[in-house]
Amino acid sequence: MNRFKLAKNCKYLLPYLLSLVITIPALSQVVAPSAPAPSSAGTSTQGSAGANSGTQQGNNSPQNANLQSNPQGNNAKISDAKNAANADTQTQDGGDQSKQNQKTSATLSPEEQAKLQLRSKIYGYSIFADKNFNPIPDFQIVTPLNYVVGPGDQLNVYLYNYAEATYELLVNRDGFITIPRVGNVYVAGRTIEEVRKILIDKFAKFTPGLLGTGGETAKTKLMVTLGETRTVKVFVTGEVINPGAYEISSMASAFNALYLAGGPNEIGSFRDVRVVRGGKTVSHLDIYDFLSNGKIDGDIRVQDNDNIIVGYYLKRVEVAGQVKRPGLFELKTEEKLGDALQYAGGFADKAYRGRVKIQRITSRERRIIDIPEEEYKTFEMATGDSVSVETILDRFDNIVTIEGAVMRPGNYALENSPSLKKLIDNAQGLREDAFVGRINVLRTRTDLTIENISLNYSDILNNTVPDLMLARLDQIIVPSKFEMAQSSYISVEGEVNNPKVGENEGKFAYTANMTLEDALLLAGGLKESAYSTEVEVVRRKRNSIAGAANAQIAEVFKFDVNRDLTLNSKESNFVLYPFDQIIVRKSPNYVEQQSVFVEGEVLVSGPFSIINKNDKISDIIKRAGGLTELAYPEGATLLRRTVVKSLVEPTNFEAEEMTEKSIKKGTIIGDQANVKEESIGIKLKSILRNPGSFEDLVVQEGDIIRIPKRLETVQVNGQVLYPTTVKYGKGLTFIDYISQSGGFTTTSLRKSSYVKYPNGNIDRTRRFMFFNVYPKVEPGSEITVPTRAAPSLTPQAAIQTTTSVLGSIMSLILAVLAFRSIN
């Protein structure tokens, strides 16, 4: 019963619960606070309610939020709904200065990108676009005596010394402050100093010592300071980024309000910003004065309902090229070209200062004007002029150059080296190897052609001829004696330890009085393989008989050189001539160790040294301990590899040397481009039975003797029904092994079958009358049956071929007969 009543009561609450669930998402979006605008000071900007809050967020940049954040919490905002709507439109269109800087070029239209690019070139625009720049003054400052008091200001009045009292007074809307015992005092429109004097007069009636008497100073002091400052509403109109009405602190100036509005736009004036108060212009601001001098004389504090107006620019020029700060610059009516160059930072280091070019836009077309340097301060500029400052010429107007055999070659100034003798003196004189008999002077003429002037410097030194006067771009070349002489050298070839043979190719610079011992010492001494008793010096014959057929062209001197590079007493100190050739030959009896490799079924395998030049296979097998019981001497082979030298291509000595070393070590496997590998079939059984016989070959370095184990199979390849490997059977013939492989096929060329034996020898099938005599088969042999080139015709194919040939012959005969009958 209770459950029924509960359910009956809940059905009335159900619609309300459903409505609440539906409205929760909407409530969460309404209640969720919006993120505060960022502040460089680290504090959040307070937003205004209603339309003003939305206007402030849409119109003011992060810099503006910083400017509005002050100790009193005053916020700049748009006052009316019309300006708020305009500010929102400007924010969406990219009118907000700081948000324009944050946008990427991908989100802007081409027109907006061109507008931003134009603004970035205007001198002074960057100071309003800089997010780190904050022109709002610190309000925690000493109270200015010329500050004009108005409604909303808080005044702190202090009495101290003889009498003490403190008053915190707020200026009401009517401009009065209320002081106990004094009453209402009107202070609106008065400066702080004027207010202080008024209050002294008011407090003097009941405060002792506030006025001095008898020539003495007052014993009681009165001081007036500012507490909370009021906010004033100012209008920024004209050609600015964000025009509108702003509420800012009364301590702010007209420049602060202009910064809040984003500064002048692309057509706004930076030179004449007017502050209009009560319908009259009370001040003019020149932003260039702030950019150049760091101050603005007309930057006054704003008052309520002030209007800051930015008009159009009247004259703007562009300065480009070699200046320190290229861009667009606005000029006043009286300013000249020199002022524009000064705003551009002056000339760059490589600028051509003697003349600038100006492109001017006339009523019909463009015009170019050349302005010399003396007219910069007087030349009148027109709006739209483009000043181009070019680069200096990449050339010297006073350079002379000296090269060659002087102590300090290089470039010199023509003023300090007007003559050849003076130039050589400035270069600290000639070197000892200078050839003074022929000095060349290369002179550049006015048409840029080169003229050669040759002279003997000895004649100038002896005052025989006058000194040569130099001209700009002259190039003096003093030759060296060594440059005119052929470089002399001696060469050392053969068995010497020259460690730099890859660099000098065995050639060494010749020096006077060089001996044979000196040359051998330069070459690193003799090798162990050197034939020291026959060292040759080959010398060019310099005075042979001209035209003789048997004229001698060289002389050969032979010397017996000791290992310590000393000669016999009679031959010692043999002086070499330039281009002598020293040849140290290899000793005829000197041979390095050579090895032969034995593999397989021997007692001891491995490398074995060749003791005698005529060592044979039997000698090597004997040193290896002979054959084992499992050795198969009939299958022994000798693998020999040699280096092949091409007759067409040049020899690569490094690759050849590496190949020879590999052959000596037995490491090369298979055929290579410069290696010839051949397998020599040997009859090892006969060699061991009769050492020194005809079959017993003389071994060479790098030979490999391979002795296999006893073989018990025979391999059948080629044109058989089933190529296979069968077991060797004593007494079986060639045909027996073919039969074990299925027999011959129809394409078998039986008469060309052959057998390859384990030692590499080959035996072919022979023909006796109409019969094939097949070779003998031994263990480990390989039988090969080749393929017939053209298969034999079957009887049916032969009949068809014969019939077709006869038919062709009959057709030809009938055609001939028919042709003869017609004729």
ZATOR-907158 format. One line per field, with one value per residue (C-alpha): residue in one letter; x, y negated, z. Coordinates in steps of 0.2 Angstrom, whole numbers, padded with zeros to 4 digits. Layout:
fipa <- [a  ...] .
east <- [X  ...] .
north <- [Y  ...] .
up <- [Z  ...] .
This chain:
fipa <- [m  n  r  f  k  l  a  k  n  c  k  y  l  l  p  y  l  l  s  l  v  i  t  i  p  a  l  s  q  v  v  a  p  s  a  p  a  p  s  s  a  g  t  s  t  q  g  s  a  g  a  n  s  g  t  q  q  g  n  n  s  p  q  n  a  n  l  q  s  n  p  q  g  n  n  a  k  i  s  d  a  k  n  a  a  n  a  d  t  q  t  q  d  g  g  d  q  s  k  q  n  q  k  t  s  a  t  l  s  p  e  e  q  a  k  l  q  l  r  s  k  i  y  g  y  s  i  f  a  d  k  n  f  n  p  i  p  d  f  q  i  v  t  p  l  n  y  v  v  g  p  g  d  q  l  n  v  y  l  y  n  y  a  e  a  t  y  e  l  l  v  n  r  d  g  f  i  t  i  p  r  v  g  n  v  y  v  a  g  r  t  i  e  e  v  r  k  i  l  i  d  k  f  a  k  f  t  p  g  l  l  g  t  g  g  e  t  a  k  t  k  l  m  v  t  l  g  e  t  r  t  v  k  v  f  v  t  g  e  v  i  n  p  g  a  y  e  i  s  s  m  a  s  a  f  n  a  l  y  l  a  g  g  p  n  e  i  g  s  f  r  d  v  r  v  v  r  g  g  k  t  v  s  h  l  d  i  y  d  f  l  s  n  g  k  i  d  g  d  i  r  v  q  d  n  d  n  i  i  v  g  y  y  l  k  r  v  e  v  a  g  q  v  k  r  p  g  l  f  e  l  k  t  e  e  k  l  g  d  a  l  q  y  a  g  g  f  a  d  k  a  y  r  g  r  v  k  i  q  r  i  t  s  r  e  r  r  i  i  d  i  p  e  e  e  y  k  t  f  e  m  a  t  g  d  s  v  s  v  e  t  i  l  d  r  f  d  n  i  v  t  i  e  g  a  v  m  r  p  g  n  y  a  l  e  n  s  p  s  l  k  k  l  i  d  n  a  q  g  l  r  e  d  a  f  v  g  r  i  n  v  l  r  t  r  t  d  l  t  i  e  n  i  s  l  n  y  s  d  i  l  n  n  t  v  p  d  l  m  l  a  r  l  d  q  i  i  v  p  s  k  f  e  m  a  q  s  s  y  i  s  v  e  g  e  v  n  n  p  k  v  g  e  n  e  g  k  f  a  y  t  a  n  m  t  l  e  d  a  l  l  l  a  g  g  l  k  e  s  a  y  s  t  e  v  e  v  v  r  r  k  r  n  s  i  a  g  a  a  n  a  q  i  a  e  v  f  k  f  d  v  n  r  d  l  t  l  n  s  k  e  s  n  f  v  l  y  p  f  d  q  i  i  v  r  k  s  p  n  y  v  e  q  q  s  v  f  v  e  g  e  v  l  v  s  g  p  f  s  i  i  n  k  n  d  k  i  s  d  i  i  k  r  a  g  g  l  t  e  l  a  y  p  e  g  a  t  l  l  r  r  t  v  v  k  s  l  v  e  p  t  n  f  e  a  e  e  m  t  e  k  s  i  k  k  g  t  i  i  g  d  q  a  n  v  k  e  e  s  i  g  i  k  l  k  s  i  l  r  n  p  g  s  f  e  d  l  v  v  q  e  g  d  i  i  r  i  p  k  r  l  e  t  v  q  v  n  g  q  v  l  y  p  t  t  v  k  y  g  k  g  l  t  f  i  d  y  i  s  q  s  g  g  f  t  t  t  s  l  r  k  s  s  y  v  k  y  p  n  g  n  i  d  r  t  r  r  f  m  f  f  n  v  y  p  k  v  e  p  g  s  e  i  t  v  p  t  r  a  a  p  s  l  t  p  q  a  a  i  q  t  t  t  s  v  l  g  s  i  m  s  l  i  l  a  v  l  a  f  r  s  i  n] .
east <- [0000  0014  0023  0008  0006  0024  0023  0007  0016  0032  0022  0019  0038  0043  0041  0051  0065  0065  0066  0080  0090  0087  0093  0109  0120  0113  0116  0134  0138  0130  0138  0155  0166  0175  0194  0202  0212  0231  0241  0259  0259  0251  0234  0217  0208  0191  0177  0162  0144  0133  0138  0153  0161  0159  0165  0181  0186  0183  0191  0206  0222  0232  0243  0227  0222  0239  0237  0220  0225  0230  0231  0213  0206  0201  0196  0196  0180  0169  0155  0140  0132  0136  0155  0154  0146  0160  0173  0166  0166  0184  0189  0182  0189  0207  0206  0212  0231  0238  0226  0232  0250  0245  0235  0244  0245  0235  0220  0221  0214  0227  0220  0223  0241  0245  0238  0249  0264  0262  0259  0275  0285  0279  0291  0283  0270  0280  0279  0260  0261  0274  0266  0280  0279  0268  0267  0255  0264  0266  0252  0261  0271  0272  0257  0260  0257  0249  0236  0219  0206  0189  0174  0179  0197  0201  0211  0222  0225  0238  0241  0258  0271  0262  0245  0241  0226  0222  0207  0202  0191  0181  0177  0158  0150  0147  0166  0165  0174  0166  0178  0172  0172  0176  0161  0160  0175  0174  0190  0185  0196  0209  0227  0234  0244  0229  0219  0232  0232  0213  0213  0227  0215  0200  0210  0219  0203  0204  0221  0235  0252  0246  0250  0267  0268  0281  0292  0293  0287  0271  0273  0259  0261  0247  0250  0238  0241  0231  0223  0211  0211  0196  0192  0189  0181  0191  0187  0200  0194  0201  0213  0217  0217  0202  0193  0180  0178  0189  0188  0206  0214  0215  0233  0235  0241  0235  0248  0242  0224  0232  0241  0225  0217  0231  0240  0238  0233  0241  0235  0235  0247  0261  0266  0251  0239  0227  0219  0203  0195  0179  0179  0196  0213  0224  0239  0248  0257  0272  0276  0292  0298  0295  0304  0319  0321  0311  0298  0283  0281  0262  0258  0246  0235  0218  0202  0185  0177  0194  0194  0211  0210  0222  0220  0227  0246  0250  0268  0275  0291  0300  0318  0326  0343  0359  0352  0351  0332  0323  0304  0291  0293  0281  0287  0281  0279  0295  0306  0318  0327  0340  0327  0320  0338  0340  0324  0330  0345  0357  0368  0374  0392  0393  0381  0386  0384  0388  0371  0354  0340  0322  0307  0293  0275  0269  0251  0254  0269  0285  0300  0318  0328  0347  0351  0369  0375  0376  0357  0351  0347  0337  0328  0309  0301  0284  0272  0275  0293  0304  0323  0335  0352  0364  0380  0398  0408  0417  0434  0448  0453  0471  0477  0493  0499  0516  0519  0534  0551  0548  0548  0530  0519  0502  0491  0497  0490  0495  0498  0511  0519  0519  0534  0541  0556  0545  0533  0548  0554  0537  0537  0553  0564  0568  0572  0589  0582  0574  0578  0580  0585  0567  0552  0535  0522  0505  0495  0476  0472  0457  0448  0452  0465  0481  0498  0514  0529  0546  0561  0578  0577  0596  0596  0583  0595  0610  0600  0603  0584  0571  0560  0543  0528  0514  0496  0480  0478  0496  0502  0521  0528  0546  0551  0562  0577  0571  0555  0566  0576  0571  0567  0582  0580  0589  0579  0583  0575  0576  0579  0579  0568  0559  0545  0537  0538  0519  0522  0539  0539  0557  0562  0571  0576  0593  0605  0622  0637  0625  0634  0628  0628  0617  0605  0604  0601  0587  0579  0579  0595  0597  0585  0591  0588  0599  0613  0625  0641  0633  0624  0623  0622  0616  0620  0614  0627  0627  0641  0638  0642  0627  0620  0631  0621  0632  0632  0632  0617  0621  0635  0635  0645  0645  0649  0652  0641  0643  0628  0632  0631  0650  0660  0678  0691  0693  0675  0669  0661  0655  0646  0629  0623  0605  0594  0606  0597  0603  0598  0599  0596  0590  0603  0602  0603  0591  0574  0561  0553  0541  0528  0518  0501  0497  0479  0470  0476  0494  0502  0505  0495  0498  0511  0529  0543  0552  0570  0578  0573  0570  0559  0546  0530  0538  0550  0535  0525  0540  0541  0523  0526  0519  0501  0489  0480  0464  0473  0468  0483  0474  0463  0477  0477  0489  0480  0491  0487  0496  0494  0488  0495  0485  0494  0481  0475  0488  0494  0487  0503  0494  0481  0494  0504  0489  0484  0502  0502  0485  0492  0507  0495  0483  0468  0462  0447  0440  0444  0447  0450  0469  0471  0472  0468  0471  0470  0484  0481  0495  0499  0504  0505  0518  0527  0529  0535  0548  0553  0561  0552  0544  0527  0536  0533  0543  0532  0530  0526  0507  0504  0491  0492  0476  0475  0457  0451  0448  0432  0419  0406  0404  0393  0383  0378  0371  0358  0354  0336  0341  0357  0363  0378  0381  0393  0409  0411  0427  0425  0410  0412  0406  0390  0386  0386  0375  0363  0362  0357  0342  0352  0354  0340  0335  0346  0361  0377  0386  0401  0406  0404  0419  0425  0433  0445  0447  0464  0457  0462  0448  0447  0435  0425  0434  0428  0433  0424  0405  0408  0411  0425  0421  0434  0439  0430  0439  0433  0427  0425  0412  0403  0396  0385  0382  0367  0365  0364  0350  0339  0337  0322  0309  0304  0287  0296  0309  0295  0286  0302  0306  0289  0289  0306  0301  0285  0295  0306  0292  0283  0300  0301  0283  0286  0301  0293  0278  0289  0298  0282  0275  0291] .
north <- [0000  -0012  -0008  -0012  -0029  -0032  -0028  -0039  -0054  -0051  -0052  -0071  -0074  -0064  -0078  -0090  -0078  -0075  -0094  -0096  -0082  -0091  -0108  -0102  -0103  -0121  -0126  -0120  -0130  -0146  -0144  -0139  -0154  -0161  -0161  -0178  -0187  -0184  -0197  -0200  -0205  -0188  -0195  -0192  -0207  -0210  -0209  -0220  -0213  -0212  -0220  -0229  -0212  -0205  -0221  -0221  -0204  -0206  -0223  -0224  -0214  -0205  -0221  -0231  -0220  -0223  -0242  -0241  -0231  -0244  -0245  -0252  -0239  -0251  -0243  -0251  -0247  -0252  -0263  -0261  -0246  -0253  -0254  -0237  -0230  -0238  -0231  -0214  -0216  -0222  -0207  -0195  -0204  -0205  -0223  -0219  -0223  -0210  -0196  -0201  -0197  -0180  -0175  -0164  -0169  -0154  -0161  -0178  -0183  -0190  -0208  -0206  -0199  -0214  -0226  -0218  -0218  -0237  -0240  -0231  -0243  -0259  -0266  -0267  -0253  -0240  -0249  -0247  -0229  -0224  -0214  -0216  -0235  -0243  -0262  -0264  -0272  -0265  -0273  -0270  -0286  -0303  -0313  -0325  -0343  -0348  -0334  -0341  -0334  -0328  -0318  -0300  -0304  -0300  -0313  -0309  -0324  -0323  -0336  -0333  -0340  -0352  -0345  -0328  -0322  -0311  -0312  -0301  -0311  -0306  -0319  -0317  -0319  -0338  -0341  -0343  -0335  -0334  -0338  -0337  -0354  -0362  -0357  -0355  -0361  -0362  -0355  -0349  -0357  -0362  -0355  -0346  -0361  -0373  -0361  -0361  -0380  -0380  -0367  -0376  -0391  -0381  -0371  -0387  -0393  -0379  -0371  -0380  -0382  -0380  -0397  -0405  -0420  -0433  -0428  -0410  -0395  -0385  -0372  -0362  -0355  -0350  -0337  -0332  -0315  -0305  -0288  -0280  -0289  -0290  -0284  -0295  -0291  -0296  -0294  -0288  -0291  -0293  -0281  -0269  -0251  -0250  -0266  -0269  -0275  -0269  -0271  -0273  -0280  -0299  -0297  -0290  -0301  -0303  -0291  -0278  -0280  -0279  -0263  -0255  -0258  -0249  -0265  -0272  -0261  -0259  -0277  -0285  -0299  -0297  -0315  -0324  -0316  -0329  -0330  -0339  -0345  -0355  -0357  -0364  -0356  -0357  -0347  -0339  -0323  -0318  -0299  -0301  -0312  -0298  -0285  -0297  -0306  -0295  -0309  -0318  -0336  -0336  -0320  -0328  -0319  -0315  -0322  -0316  -0316  -0320  -0316  -0309  -0311  -0303  -0310  -0304  -0306  -0320  -0315  -0297  -0291  -0274  -0272  -0256  -0249  -0252  -0261  -0254  -0254  -0253  -0256  -0269  -0286  -0300  -0317  -0334  -0348  -0357  -0341  -0336  -0321  -0322  -0320  -0304  -0297  -0302  -0293  -0278  -0277  -0284  -0275  -0257  -0253  -0249  -0262  -0274  -0291  -0302  -0301  -0293  -0289  -0294  -0287  -0299  -0296  -0310  -0313  -0303  -0291  -0288  -0298  -0295  -0309  -0309  -0319  -0323  -0322  -0342  -0343  -0330  -0344  -0355  -0343  -0343  -0326  -0322  -0309  -0292  -0295  -0280  -0283  -0270  -0269  -0259  -0249  -0256  -0249  -0233  -0240  -0250  -0267  -0268  -0250  -0243  -0225  -0217  -0198  -0186  -0187  -0201  -0200  -0206  -0203  -0210  -0225  -0243  -0261  -0271  -0287  -0278  -0269  -0281  -0273  -0256  -0259  -0266  -0251  -0238  -0247  -0247  -0228  -0227  -0224  -0210  -0192  -0184  -0174  -0189  -0191  -0210  -0209  -0207  -0214  -0215  -0228  -0224  -0241  -0242  -0256  -0267  -0255  -0240  -0232  -0226  -0234  -0225  -0236  -0227  -0235  -0231  -0235  -0236  -0251  -0260  -0256  -0262  -0278  -0274  -0275  -0285  -0277  -0271  -0280  -0269  -0270  -0263  -0244  -0241  -0224  -0221  -0204  -0201  -0184  -0171  -0163  -0146  -0149  -0151  -0135  -0117  -0108  -0095  -0079  -0062  -0045  -0029  -0013  0005  0013  -0001  -0005  -0020  -0023  -0037  -0028  -0031  -0050  -0054  -0039  -0037  -0055  -0066  -0085  -0087  -0098  -0103  -0092  -0077  -0060  -0043  -0039  -0054  -0048  -0030  -0037  -0048  -0032  -0023  -0012  0005  0019  0037  0042  0028  0033  0021  0026  0019  0003  -0007  -0026  -0031  -0048  -0058  -0062  -0080  -0082  -0068  -0070  -0077  -0067  -0051  -0035  -0027  -0043  -0039  -0045  -0039  -0034  -0020  -0020  -0004  -0004  0009  0002  0009  0012  -0003  -0014  -0016  -0015  -0010  -0023  -0026  -0027  -0037  -0054  -0051  -0067  -0066  -0077  -0082  -0069  -0055  -0038  -0026  -0008  0005  0022  0038  0051  0066  0079  0070  0080  0078  0093  0102  0115  0129  0135  0153  0158  0174  0192  0189  0192  0173  0161  0142  0130  0137  0126  0128  0132  0133  0125  0142  0149  0161  0169  0184  0174  0164  0181  0188  0173  0175  0193  0202  0208  0215  0232  0224  0213  0215  0209  0212  0197  0185  0168  0153  0136  0122  0103  0089  0071  0066  0049  0040  0033  0020  0013  0005  0016  0012  0016  0015  0027  0039  0038  0043  0057  0064  0064  0073  0086  0089  0091  0102  0092  0088  0099  0100  0090  0071  0058  0058  0076  0091  0107  0124  0142  0153  0172  0181  0200  0200  0219  0219  0204  0213  0229  0220  0203  0191  0198  0189  0188  0181  0162  0148  0139  0120  0108  0109  0126  0137  0156  0164  0183  0189  0204  0220  0218  0231  0223  0218  0203  0204  0187  0181  0190  0205  0210  0207  0198  0205  0210  0229  0239  0244  0263  0271  0278  0267  0259  0242  0249  0258  0241  0233  0248  0244  0226  0232  0233  0220  0209  0205  0189  0197  0194  0211  0209  0193  0200  0197  0201  0189  0197  0191  0184  0172  0183  0186  0201  0201  0215  0221  0228  0245  0247  0247  0250  0238  0243  0235  0230  0239  0233  0232  0227  0209  0207  0196  0202  0189  0193  0177  0172  0175  0159  0164  0178  0193  0194  0207  0218  0208  0192  0197  0203  0186  0176  0187  0185  0166  0165  0175  0165  0149  0156  0162  0145  0136  0148  0145  0126  0127  0137  0126  0110  0119  0124  0106  0099] .
up <- [0000  0005  -0012  -0021  -0013  -0016  -0034  -0036  -0028  -0039  -0055  -0052  -0050  -0065  -0078  -0067  -0066  -0085  -0088  -0076  -0085  -0102  -0096  -0087  -0103  -0106  -0088  -0089  -0104  -0096  -0079  -0086  -0084  -0099  -0098  -0094  -0106  -0103  -0094  -0095  -0076  -0072  -0066  -0074  -0082  -0074  -0087  -0088  -0088  -0103  -0119  -0112  -0107  -0124  -0132  -0121  -0125  -0143  -0145  -0133  -0137  -0123  -0123  -0120  -0106  -0098  -0100  -0092  -0077  -0064  -0045  -0045  -0056  -0070  -0087  -0104  -0113  -0127  -0120  -0132  -0141  -0158  -0154  -0147  -0162  -0173  -0162  -0163  -0182  -0182  -0171  -0184  -0199  -0191  -0185  -0168  -0169  -0157  -0164  -0181  -0176  -0169  -0185  -0198  -0216  -0220  -0212  -0220  -0237  -0250  -0247  -0228  -0231  -0242  -0229  -0215  -0226  -0230  -0211  -0207  -0218  -0210  -0198  -0180  -0183  -0174  -0157  -0157  -0163  -0150  -0137  -0125  -0125  -0112  -0112  -0097  -0083  -0066  -0055  -0039  -0041  -0032  -0034  -0049  -0043  -0059  -0059  -0062  -0049  -0055  -0049  -0043  -0037  -0019  -0010  0005  0016  0030  0044  0053  0065  0078  0074  0066  0057  0042  0030  0015  0004  -0012  -0025  -0028  -0045  -0041  -0039  -0020  -0005  0012  0027  0045  0053  0036  0026  0007  -0003  -0022  -0030  -0047  -0061  -0048  -0048  -0033  -0028  -0029  -0019  -0005  -0004  -0003  0011  0020  0020  0026  0040  0046  0055  0068  0066  0076  0068  0050  0045  0049  0060  0064  0049  0055  0045  0049  0062  0055  0038  0026  0012  -0002  -0011  -0023  -0018  -0030  -0047  -0057  -0074  -0089  -0105  -0121  -0139  -0152  -0169  -0187  -0195  -0181  -0180  -0167  -0166  -0152  -0134  -0120  -0101  -0094  -0079  -0077  -0075  -0093  -0107  -0125  -0131  -0119  -0127  -0144  -0140  -0133  -0150  -0159  -0166  -0183  -0198  -0215  -0220  -0203  -0199  -0186  -0187  -0182  -0169  -0162  -0144  -0145  -0129  -0128  -0147  -0147  -0152  -0136  -0141  -0156  -0155  -0166  -0163  -0173  -0158  -0146  -0158  -0161  -0144  -0132  -0128  -0135  -0130  -0134  -0124  -0111  -0098  -0105  -0097  -0098  -0116  -0124  -0143  -0150  -0169  -0181  -0199  -0215  -0219  -0231  -0237  -0236  -0244  -0245  -0242  -0248  -0252  -0242  -0226  -0209  -0207  -0224  -0224  -0226  -0218  -0215  -0218  -0213  -0226  -0222  -0220  -0234  -0241  -0228  -0214  -0223  -0223  -0205  -0200  -0210  -0198  -0210  -0223  -0221  -0221  -0240  -0246  -0260  -0252  -0267  -0276  -0273  -0285  -0282  -0292  -0292  -0297  -0308  -0314  -0330  -0327  -0317  -0316  -0310  -0302  -0297  -0282  -0278  -0260  -0258  -0261  -0248  -0235  -0248  -0260  -0258  -0257  -0264  -0257  -0265  -0269  -0268  -0262  -0268  -0260  -0270  -0265  -0268  -0282  -0278  -0283  -0276  -0282  -0276  -0276  -0283  -0281  -0280  -0282  -0283  -0275  -0263  -0244  -0242  -0257  -0257  -0260  -0256  -0257  -0272  -0261  -0251  -0265  -0280  -0289  -0292  -0281  -0266  -0268  -0267  -0252  -0243  -0247  -0237  -0252  -0264  -0259  -0263  -0277  -0286  -0304  -0306  -0324  -0330  -0320  -0327  -0324  -0329  -0332  -0334  -0347  -0347  -0359  -0347  -0359  -0351  -0356  -0351  -0346  -0345  -0336  -0328  -0310  -0309  -0321  -0309  -0294  -0304  -0309  -0327  -0331  -0321  -0308  -0315  -0308  -0305  -0309  -0301  -0303  -0308  -0305  -0302  -0304  -0298  -0305  -0295  -0302  -0297  -0307  -0323  -0319  -0322  -0306  -0304  -0295  -0294  -0294  -0284  -0290  -0286  -0269  -0257  -0242  -0249  -0236  -0247  -0264  -0266  -0264  -0273  -0285  -0281  -0285  -0273  -0275  -0281  -0270  -0274  -0269  -0266  -0266  -0269  -0251  -0248  -0261  -0254  -0236  -0243  -0251  -0234  -0236  -0245  -0243  -0238  -0256  -0264  -0275  -0266  -0276  -0293  -0289  -0305  -0308  -0325  -0330  -0345  -0358  -0361  -0374  -0386  -0405  -0414  -0429  -0425  -0427  -0412  -0402  -0383  -0374  -0356  -0345  -0332  -0316  -0305  -0287  -0273  -0258  -0241  -0230  -0220  -0236  -0237  -0253  -0255  -0252  -0271  -0274  -0259  -0260  -0278  -0282  -0292  -0306  -0308  -0316  -0311  -0310  -0296  -0299  -0285  -0293  -0284  -0279  -0291  -0277  -0266  -0266  -0252  -0244  -0256  -0251  -0259  -0251  -0249  -0245  -0243  -0239  -0233  -0217  -0213  -0223  -0225  -0232  -0236  -0241  -0257  -0253  -0270  -0286  -0294  -0281  -0288  -0283  -0276  -0265  -0258  -0255  -0246  -0234  -0231  -0224  -0239  -0243  -0231  -0233  -0239  -0252  -0270  -0280  -0296  -0292  -0286  -0295  -0295  -0294  -0301  -0301  -0310  -0312  -0330  -0336  -0349  -0365  -0368  -0351  -0339  -0325  -0307  -0297  -0281  -0286  -0293  -0277  -0267  -0279  -0278  -0259  -0259  -0271  -0259  -0245  -0255  -0251  -0269  -0274  -0291  -0307  -0306  -0319  -0317  -0311  -0321  -0312  -0320  -0314  -0320  -0320  -0313  -0312  -0294  -0293  -0307  -0299  -0282  -0291  -0301  -0293  -0305  -0320  -0334  -0325  -0309  -0312  -0304  -0292  -0291  -0277  -0272  -0280  -0271  -0272  -0268  -0264  -0262  -0252  -0261  -0272  -0274  -0285  -0304  -0309  -0325  -0333  -0349  -0361  -0352  -0346  -0327  -0323  -0307  -0297  -0296  -0286  -0294  -0298  -0303  -0321  -0326  -0342  -0349  -0356  -0339  -0330  -0344  -0342  -0323  -0328  -0339  -0356  -0370  -0376  -0394  -0393  -0386  -0396  -0392  -0402  -0392  -0375  -0363  -0346  -0334  -0321  -0304  -0307  -0321  -0336  -0349  -0361  -0376  -0386  -0401  -0417  -0425  -0442  -0437  -0419  -0404  -0392  -0375  -0363  -0347  -0331  -0314  -0297  -0295  -0314  -0322  -0337  -0349  -0364  -0375  -0384  -0403  -0412  -0424  -0420  -0432  -0444  -0441  -0457  -0458  -0458  -0470  -0483  -0481  -0484  -0499  -0506  -0504  -0513  -0528  -0529  -0530  -0543  -0554  -0553  -0559  -0574  -0579  -0578  -0589  -0602  -0602  -0605  -0619  -0628  -0627  -0635] .
